[in-house]
Amino acid sequence: MSELTTFAAHQLLALFRSGRLSPVEVTNAVLARIEQLNPTINAFCLVDAAITRDKASSAGKRIATTVLLSVYWKVCQPRSRI
């Protein structure tokens, strides 16, 4: 089993924000796990891997943009003159 499928959501978000991991990597690990286990447990009727990977890619871009904007805001926000 891939270690990527065992992280909690808050751990994944921290790894995504740090750039050490991407949503696409986690998605691929989860899809592989589904492919491995679903014939036995029959938990999924339909798995659309292409759409899932596309959504993961979009999420990765949003996270990267959010991180850049938050860094910009911290560095460039106006300081009050008191």
TORDREN-280916 format. One line per field, with one value per residue: x, y, z of N, C-alpha, C, O in turn; residue in one letter. Coordinates in nm, 3 decimals. Layout:
N
nx X|...;
ny Y|...;
nz Z|...;
cax X|...;
cay Y|...;
caz Z|...;
cx X|...;
cy Y|...;
cz Z|...;
ox X|...;
oy Y|...;
oz Z|...;
res A|...;
//
This chain:
82
nx 0.084|0.051|0.203|0.093|-0.181|-0.257|-0.241|-0.386|-0.632|-0.551|-0.278|-0.208|-0.274|-0.084|0.149|0.101|0.099|0.360|0.492|0.606|0.458|0.209|-0.138|-0.200|-0.020|-0.111|-0.370|-0.319|-0.209|-0.429|-0.613|-0.477|-0.490|-0.767|-0.805|-0.668|-0.810|-1.086|-1.198|-1.233|-1.375|-1.574|-1.658|-1.687|-1.886|-1.837|-1.543|-1.391|-1.107|-0.972|-1.116|-1.091|-0.813|-0.781|-0.927|-0.767|-0.532|-0.621|-0.681|-0.425|-0.309|-0.467|-0.398|-0.124|-0.142|-0.281|-0.094|0.114|-0.017|-0.073|0.184|0.269|0.086|0.163|0.419|0.391|0.188|0.044|0.197|0.095|0.133|0.226;
ny -0.119|0.220|0.483|0.733|0.712|0.705|0.942|1.209|1.462|1.725|1.689|1.627|1.871|2.044|1.930|1.972|2.252|2.306|2.216|1.969|1.759|1.669|1.719|1.555|1.340|1.216|1.154|0.970|0.763|0.693|0.615|0.392|0.230|0.193|0.051|-0.179|-0.286|-0.276|-0.489|-0.688|-0.576|-0.429|-0.153|0.071|0.173|0.316|0.456|0.733|0.796|0.983|1.228|1.261|1.289|1.527|1.707|1.696|1.807|2.069|2.146|2.144|2.358|2.569|2.562|2.627|2.887|3.014|2.992|3.150|3.400|3.445|3.469|3.694|3.881|3.893|3.998|4.232|4.388|4.698|4.900|5.047|5.387|5.488;
nz 0.000|-0.082|0.091|0.058|0.059|0.319|0.459|0.651|0.572|0.649|0.671|0.408|0.282|0.397|0.293|0.020|0.009|0.081|-0.135|-0.151|-0.233|-0.472|-0.563|-0.780|-0.761|-0.526|-0.605|-0.812|-0.658|-0.499|-0.696|-0.794|-0.569|-0.551|-0.788|-0.723|-0.500|-0.555|-0.719|-0.528|-0.306|-0.425|-0.414|-0.574|-0.844|-1.073|-1.193|-1.295|-1.411|-1.572|-1.550|-1.276|-1.244|-1.387|-1.228|-0.999|-1.095|-1.148|-0.886|-0.775|-0.912|-0.814|-0.542|-0.558|-0.660|-0.453|-0.246|-0.349|-0.365|-0.094|0.012|-0.130|-0.029|0.242|0.218|0.069|0.176|0.279|0.530|0.833|0.930|1.221;
cax 0.000|0.125|0.192|0.014|-0.323|-0.280|-0.234|-0.509|-0.651|-0.468|-0.138|-0.193|-0.274|0.047|0.246|0.074|0.142|0.507|0.545|0.669|0.365|0.105|-0.265|-0.198|0.050|-0.201|-0.480|-0.271|-0.196|-0.563|-0.669|-0.411|-0.546|-0.902|-0.790|-0.621|-0.906|-1.226|-1.251|-1.267|-1.476|-1.679|-1.706|-1.712|-1.951|-1.774|-1.425|-1.347|-0.971|-0.933|-1.176|-1.033|-0.679|-0.799|-0.966|-0.649|-0.442|-0.679|-0.663|-0.283|-0.287|-0.530|-0.316|-0.002|-0.179|-0.314|0.031|0.183|-0.090|-0.058|0.320|0.268|0.012|0.243|0.537|0.359|0.076|0.086|0.218|0.039|0.234|0.180;
cay 0.000|0.345|0.568|0.850|0.689|0.700|1.076|1.282|1.576|1.840|1.657|1.642|2.013|2.098|1.880|2.041|2.392|2.312|2.175|1.836|1.661|1.731|1.647|1.453|1.224|1.149|1.099|0.849|0.658|0.650|0.540|0.260|0.153|0.153|-0.054|-0.300|-0.342|-0.275|-0.619|-0.768|-0.515|-0.375|-0.029|0.173|0.129|0.389|0.535|0.806|0.838|1.103|1.346|1.271|1.347|1.666|1.783|1.703|1.905|2.201|2.173|2.176|2.495|2.661|2.565|2.701|3.027|3.062|3.007|3.267|3.521|3.468|3.520|3.832|3.966|3.911|4.078|4.359|4.462|4.829|4.912|5.173|5.481|5.538;
caz 0.000|-0.088|0.210|0.024|0.085|0.464|0.518|0.679|0.482|0.691|0.639|0.264|0.249|0.436|0.194|-0.106|0.021|0.087|-0.265|-0.143|-0.287|-0.553|-0.564|-0.886|-0.708|-0.431|-0.684|-0.878|-0.557|-0.460|-0.809|-0.796|-0.457|-0.592|-0.890|-0.655|-0.405|-0.597|-0.761|-0.410|-0.219|-0.510|-0.353|-0.676|-0.968|-1.182|-1.159|-1.413|-1.376|-1.649|-1.486|-1.143|-1.259|-1.430|-1.109|-0.911|-1.157|-1.122|-0.743|-0.756|-0.962|-0.720|-0.421|-0.590|-0.673|-0.319|-0.171|-0.402|-0.326|0.050|0.031|-0.182|0.063|0.362|0.188|0.005|0.233|0.330|0.674|0.884|0.984|1.351;
cx 0.088|0.099|0.103|-0.134|-0.356|-0.277|-0.373|-0.514|-0.561|-0.320|-0.113|-0.187|-0.140|0.155|0.226|0.126|0.293|0.571|0.612|0.584|0.261|-0.025|-0.270|-0.128|-0.040|-0.316|-0.438|-0.256|-0.332|-0.629|-0.606|-0.466|-0.688|-0.895|-0.750|-0.732|-1.049|-1.277|-1.296|-1.382|-1.591|-1.742|-1.743|-1.777|-1.882|-1.656|-1.379|-1.211|-0.930|-0.989|-1.115|-0.894|-0.686|-0.837|-0.848|-0.549|-0.492|-0.662|-0.519|-0.251|-0.348|-0.448|-0.190|-0.032|-0.210|-0.190|0.106|0.115|-0.074|0.083|0.328|0.200|0.094|0.360|0.498|0.245|0.126|0.099|0.159|0.151|0.179|0.295;
cy 0.124|0.427|0.689|0.834|0.687|0.836|1.131|1.405|1.694|1.814|1.673|1.789|2.078|2.056|1.948|2.183|2.406|2.274|2.038|1.727|1.734|1.651|1.536|1.326|1.144|1.083|0.970|0.734|0.604|0.570|0.401|0.171|0.105|0.038|-0.187|-0.366|-0.355|-0.409|-0.706|-0.708|-0.450|-0.249|0.077|0.111|0.191|0.468|0.600|0.869|0.966|1.229|1.368|1.333|1.494|1.755|1.798|1.804|2.047|2.241|2.213|2.317|2.598|2.673|2.646|2.850|3.087|3.084|3.131|3.397|3.549|3.519|3.664|3.924|3.993|4.004|4.219|4.437|4.594|4.829|5.047|5.257|5.540|5.595;
cz 0.000|0.038|0.183|0.055|0.234|0.532|0.545|0.588|0.521|0.663|0.490|0.225|0.283|0.336|0.059|-0.101|0.025|-0.046|-0.264|-0.205|-0.369|-0.543|-0.670|-0.836|-0.613|-0.507|-0.754|-0.779|-0.515|-0.573|-0.819|-0.685|-0.489|-0.692|-0.826|-0.573|-0.456|-0.649|-0.643|-0.331|-0.295|-0.453|-0.455|-0.798|-1.089|-1.129|-1.288|-1.382|-1.448|-1.584|-1.348|-1.149|-1.302|-1.312|-1.012|-0.965|-1.133|-0.976|-0.713|-0.801|-0.867|-0.592|-0.444|-0.599|-0.537|-0.237|-0.218|-0.360|-0.177|0.082|-0.015|-0.083|0.189|0.338|0.145|0.069|0.292|0.483|0.719|0.941|1.112|1.426;
ox 0.187|-0.014|0.042|-0.204|-0.472|-0.308|-0.467|-0.412|-0.501|-0.246|-0.009|-0.103|-0.088|0.240|0.324|0.191|0.348|0.690|0.669|0.631|0.228|-0.022|-0.336|-0.173|-0.045|-0.356|-0.513|-0.287|-0.349|-0.694|-0.675|-0.486|-0.725|-0.969|-0.793|-0.747|-1.125|-1.394|-1.387|-1.476|-1.696|-1.864|-1.824|-1.730|-1.870|-1.669|-1.334|-1.204|-0.861|-0.916|-1.091|-0.861|-0.605|-0.784|-0.832|-0.489|-0.413|-0.632|-0.494|-0.174|-0.288|-0.431|-0.152|0.046|-0.169|-0.180|0.155|0.183|-0.063|0.099|0.386|0.250|0.094|0.397|0.566|0.208|0.235|0.022|0.174|0.251|0.096|0.278;
oy 0.132|0.437|0.742|0.933|0.670|0.846|1.104|1.447|1.757|1.908|1.727|1.828|2.158|2.135|1.977|2.230|2.505|2.298|1.997|1.615|1.849|1.531|1.434|1.215|1.021|0.971|0.873|0.619|0.483|0.469|0.304|0.051|-0.008|-0.059|-0.294|-0.488|-0.438|-0.441|-0.789|-0.778|-0.421|-0.238|0.165|0.010|0.128|0.539|0.532|0.981|1.049|1.327|1.482|1.420|1.575|1.865|1.903|1.879|2.136|2.356|2.304|2.388|2.702|2.783|2.727|2.932|3.199|3.184|3.208|3.493|3.665|3.604|3.748|4.032|4.106|4.082|4.315|4.543|4.601|4.764|5.147|5.206|5.631|5.643;
oz 0.073|0.084|0.276|0.076|0.271|0.651|0.471|0.533|0.433|0.634|0.449|0.143|0.205|0.298|-0.010|-0.194|-0.022|-0.067|-0.365|-0.226|-0.340|-0.517|-0.650|-0.866|-0.618|-0.475|-0.756|-0.813|-0.499|-0.547|-0.850|-0.705|-0.458|-0.682|-0.870|-0.577|-0.406|-0.624|-0.657|-0.294|-0.237|-0.445|-0.424|-0.850|-1.194|-1.029|-1.380|-1.334|-1.390|-1.566|-1.308|-1.069|-1.257|-1.297|-0.950|-0.888|-1.100|-0.946|-0.635|-0.736|-0.842|-0.540|-0.360|-0.549|-0.509|-0.165|-0.137|-0.323|-0.138|0.169|0.053|-0.054|0.239|0.426|0.181|0.018|0.348|0.553|0.650|0.992|1.110|1.538;
res M|S|E|L|T|T|F|A|A|H|Q|L|L|A|L|F|R|S|G|R|L|S|P|V|E|V|T|N|A|V|L|A|R|I|E|Q|L|N|P|T|I|N|A|F|C|L|V|D|A|A|I|T|R|D|K|A|S|S|A|G|K|R|I|A|T|T|V|L|L|S|V|Y|W|K|V|C|Q|P|R|S|R|I;
//
